[in-house]
Amino acid sequence: MVARRRLLHCGPLTVATVWLVGFSSAWAEDGGSDYLVDAPLSTPTESLYLIQGQVGALYMHRTSDPGSVLSQNGENSSFFQSDQLNFGYQPGVDVDLTARFSRSWSLDVRGMWLDGFSAQASRPFDTALSIQTTPVSSFASFSTGGNAQFGDHSQFSSGEINLRLSNIDRVGISGGLRYARLAEEFSALYGGSIARLDQQTSTVNHLLGFQVGADLVIWSGLKDRLRFDGFAKGGVYVNEAKAQYNDVFTSTAGYYVPHSAANNNGAPAFLGEVGIRPRVGLTKHLWLTGGYQVLGAQGVALATQQIRATGSIATLHPAVSMSVDTGGLLLMHGGYVGLEAGW
């Protein structure tokens, strides 16, 4: 009690000196960096917090499908290809939650959702068209010309759970399970003066697999208040893909022929992701984050590629054959901005 009274009667400089000596001793005993949490506005190492959460907005661009010829004109040349559809950029959501068990081990749960990738195109034609099914479906009814309209819609979402080890300074490695869903719908309308063809193909991909990844602090400064992180992850997946085809052919001569087909297929696939995430410390527990990332999937069924996997529709019989083409490549890239908090 006497010592406490003496300390209380000392000047501010003495009190500060005593605190610094105690702080320096604790710093030396425990490696120092873990006590950055006592410094205002610093960004501490991740090992300090039992729970970390991150919520952010994505603004991603979905690249066009490879150039599959969907239809040809009477001269046997390409009339329309899938890479003529431009999806542009669309918003999305990315949520991440990390629970730490020790300095080295943590469990990470993440979900992302991207919806509304849409593309439209329109082209006139003045010769007979053939639809690039297998075999090719030729329609002399379109020889008088008309207009063709195309549309494509795509949705992607995923969820993952990873176990992370970070006993190497500024480097973490992880492994876990990830599920992803890719759903697409492509439509084509060929409207002529004496005939009309409405087409629609849709696909749903369910990917489930194991992934491994790594993250790295690329650079940090201003007592760790400004930091640049990088990450990469990838894995092999089983893709259970389903495809469906529907069309209706009508003409002024009185023909009304609907066609339909469906199939499913299990195939291997690859899903990978890479990105960079700068972040700025706002307080001891809150950061502003941003960045750029790329996500790709190989071995998926894209809606536009199912036209050539469908049998001939130039028939009066409503049932047609169909397989599932899982050789597609999905590629998305874009920016991210969000907030991260730790407790």
Backbone hydrogen bonds, N-H to C=O, Kabsch-Sander energy under -0.5 kcal/mol:
donor,donor_aa,acceptor,acceptor_aa,energy
5,R,1,M,-2.3
6,R,2,V,-2.4
7,L,3,A,-2.2
8,L,4,R,-2.3
9,H,5,R,-1.5
10,C,7,L,-1.2
15,V,11,G,-1.8
16,A,12,P,-2.5
17,T,13,L,-2.0
18,V,14,T,-2.3
19,W,15,V,-2.2
20,L,16,A,-2.4
21,V,17,T,-2.1
22,G,18,V,-2.0
23,F,19,W,-2.6
24,S,20,L,-2.7
25,S,21,V,-1.9
26,A,22,G,-2.1
27,W,23,F,-2.5
28,A,24,S,-2.3
29,E,25,S,-2.0
30,D,26,A,-2.0
32,G,27,W,-1.3
33,S,31,G,-2.1
35,Y,32,G,-2.0
36,L,33,S,-1.8
37,V,34,D,-0.6
38,D,35,Y,-1.7
39,A,36,L,-1.7
42,S,39,A,-1.3
43,T,223,K,-0.7
48,L,45,T,-1.7
49,Y,46,E,-1.2
52,Q,98,T,-2.4
53,G,341,A,-2.7
54,Q,96,D,-2.9
55,V,339,L,-2.2
56,G,94,D,-2.4
57,A,337,V,-3.1
58,L,92,G,-2.2
59,Y,335,G,-2.1
60,M,90,Q,-2.2
61,H,333,H,-3.5
62,R,88,G,-1.3
63,T,61,H,-0.6
63,T,331,L,-2.5
68,S,66,P,-2.3
70,L,68,S,-0.6
70,L,80,F,-2.4
71,S,80,F,-1.2
72,Q,130,S,-2.6
73,N,77,S,-2.0
76,N,73,N,-2.0
79,F,71,S,-2.6
80,F,71,S,-1.6
82,S,68,S,-1.9
84,Q,81,Q,-1.8
85,L,82,S,-1.6
86,N,84,Q,-0.6
87,F,62,R,-0.5
87,F,85,L,-0.6
90,Q,60,M,-2.8
92,G,58,L,-1.9
93,V,113,W,-2.2
94,D,56,G,-2.3
95,V,111,G,-2.9
96,D,54,Q,-2.8
97,L,109,V,-2.8
98,T,52,Q,-3.2
99,A,107,L,-2.8
100,R,50,L,-2.9
101,F,105,W,-2.1
102,S,105,W,-1.6
106,S,164,R,-1.8
107,L,99,A,-3.1
108,D,162,N,-3.1
109,V,97,L,-3.0
110,R,160,E,-2.4
111,G,95,V,-2.7
112,M,158,S,-2.3
113,W,93,V,-2.3
114,L,156,F,-3.4
115,D,91,P,-0.8
117,F,154,S,-1.6
118,S,87,F,-0.5
118,S,116,G,-0.9
119,A,152,D,-2.1
121,A,150,F,-2.1
123,R,148,A,-2.9
125,F,146,G,-2.6
129,L,139,F,-0.9
130,S,72,Q,-2.5
131,I,137,S,-2.9
132,Q,70,L,-2.3
133,T,131,I,-2.4
134,T,310,T,-3.1
137,S,131,I,-2.6
138,S,136,V,-0.6
139,F,129,L,-2.4
142,F,139,F,-1.3
143,S,140,A,-1.9
145,G,142,F,-2.0
146,G,125,F,-2.9
147,N,191,G,-2.3
148,A,123,R,-3.3
149,Q,189,L,-2.3
150,F,121,A,-3.1
151,G,187,S,-2.2
152,D,119,A,-2.4
153,H,185,E,-2.1
154,S,117,F,-2.5
155,Q,183,A,-2.4
156,F,114,L,-3.0
157,S,181,R,-1.9
158,S,112,M,-2.4
159,G,179,Y,-2.5
160,E,110,R,-2.6
161,I,177,L,-2.4
162,N,108,D,-2.8
163,L,175,G,-2.8
164,R,106,S,-3.1
164,R,162,N,-0.5
165,L,173,I,-3.2
166,S,104,S,-2.4
168,I,171,V,-0.7
171,V,168,I,-2.1
172,G,215,D,-2.5
173,I,165,L,-2.6
174,S,213,G,-2.3
175,G,163,L,-1.6
176,G,211,Q,-2.3
177,L,161,I,-1.7
178,R,209,G,-2.2
179,Y,159,G,-3.0
180,A,207,L,-2.5
181,R,157,S,-3.0
182,L,205,N,-1.8
183,A,155,Q,-2.4
184,E,203,T,-2.4
185,E,153,H,-2.2
186,F,201,T,-3.3
187,S,151,G,-2.7
188,A,199,Q,-1.9
189,L,149,Q,-2.6
190,Y,197,L,-2.7
191,G,147,N,-2.8
191,G,189,L,-0.7
192,G,190,Y,-0.6
192,G,195,A,-3.0
193,S,145,G,-1.0
196,R,250,T,-2.6
197,L,190,Y,-2.4
198,D,248,V,-2.4
199,Q,188,A,-3.4
199,Q,197,L,-0.6
200,Q,246,N,-2.2
201,T,186,F,-2.6
202,S,244,Q,-2.2
203,T,184,E,-2.1
204,V,242,K,-2.1
205,N,182,L,-3.0
206,H,240,E,-1.5
207,L,180,A,-3.0
207,L,205,N,-0.6
208,L,238,V,-1.8
209,G,178,R,-1.9
210,F,236,V,-1.1
211,Q,176,G,-2.8
212,V,234,G,-2.3
213,G,174,S,-2.3
214,A,232,A,-2.4
215,D,172,G,-2.5
216,L,230,G,-2.5
217,V,170,R,-2.3
218,I,216,L,-1.0
218,I,228,F,-2.3
219,W,228,F,-1.4
221,G,226,L,-2.5
225,R,221,G,-0.7
225,R,222,L,-1.5
226,L,221,G,-2.0
227,R,279,R,-2.4
228,F,219,W,-3.0
229,D,227,R,-0.5
229,D,277,R,-2.1
230,G,216,L,-2.6
231,F,275,G,-2.4
232,A,214,A,-2.2
233,K,273,E,-2.7
234,G,212,V,-2.2
235,G,271,L,-1.7
236,V,210,F,-0.9
237,Y,269,A,-3.3
238,V,208,L,-2.5
239,N,237,Y,-0.6
239,N,267,A,-3.3
240,E,206,H,-2.6
240,E,238,V,-0.6
241,A,239,N,-0.9
241,A,265,N,-2.9
242,K,204,V,-2.3
243,A,263,N,-2.7
244,Q,202,S,-2.3
245,Y,261,A,-3.2
246,N,200,Q,-2.5
247,D,259,H,-2.1
248,V,198,D,-1.8
249,F,257,V,-2.5
250,T,196,R,-2.7
250,T,248,V,-0.5
251,S,255,Y,-1.6
252,T,194,I,-2.0
254,G,251,S,-1.6
257,V,249,F,-2.8
259,H,247,D,-2.3
260,S,318,P,-1.8
261,A,245,Y,-2.2
263,N,243,A,-2.2
265,N,241,A,-2.7
267,A,239,N,-2.3
269,A,237,Y,-2.3
270,F,298,Q,-2.6
271,L,235,G,-1.9
272,G,296,G,-2.5
273,E,233,K,-3.0
274,V,294,V,-2.2
275,G,231,F,-2.4
276,I,292,Y,-2.3
277,R,229,D,-3.6
279,R,227,R,-2.7
280,V,288,L,-2.7
281,G,225,R,-2.8
282,L,286,L,-2.5
283,T,286,L,-1.8
287,W,340,E,-2.8
288,L,280,V,-2.7
289,T,287,W,-0.5
289,T,338,G,-2.7
290,G,278,P,-2.0
291,G,336,Y,-1.0
292,Y,276,I,-1.7
293,Q,334,G,-2.4
294,V,274,V,-3.0
295,L,332,M,-3.2
296,G,272,G,-2.4
297,A,330,L,-2.6
298,Q,270,F,-2.4
299,G,328,G,-2.3
300,V,328,G,-1.6
302,L,300,V,-0.7
305,Q,302,L,-0.6
306,Q,303,A,-1.4
307,I,304,T,-0.9
310,T,307,I,-1.5
311,G,321,S,-3.2
315,T,313,I,-1.7
320,V,260,S,-1.4
323,S,309,A,-2.4
325,D,323,S,-0.5
326,T,324,V,-0.8
328,G,300,V,-2.2
330,L,297,A,-3.1
332,M,295,L,-2.9
333,H,61,H,-1.9
334,G,293,Q,-2.0
335,G,59,Y,-1.6
336,Y,291,G,-1.9
337,V,57,A,-1.7
338,G,289,T,-2.4
339,L,55,V,-2.3
340,E,287,W,-2.3
341,A,53,G,-2.7
342,G,285,H,-1.7
343,W,51,I,-2.7
